[in-house]
Amino acid sequence: MSKKEKRWRRFYLFLMIFIYAIFIPVTVLEWVAGDGRFPITAVAVGFGMPLIRKNHIQQLRTKG
């Protein structure tokens, strides 16, 4: 594993902790509390982030 890949893995770790521990729960709680709009952004980010991470790490491995 290269240094560049390790740095990106660490970045994605912090990003995913923020998204799954803070952003998505807060958005869903706002929706349940009565905002009325479905949290489509939180759903899209929740499903898309692991795919983005996987593809990016794969690209780093093939280039490096």
Secondary structure, DSSP 8 states (H G I E B T S, - for coil): --HHHHHHHHHHHHHHHHIIIIIHHHHHHHIIIII-S--HHHHHHHHHHHHHHHHHHHHHHHH-
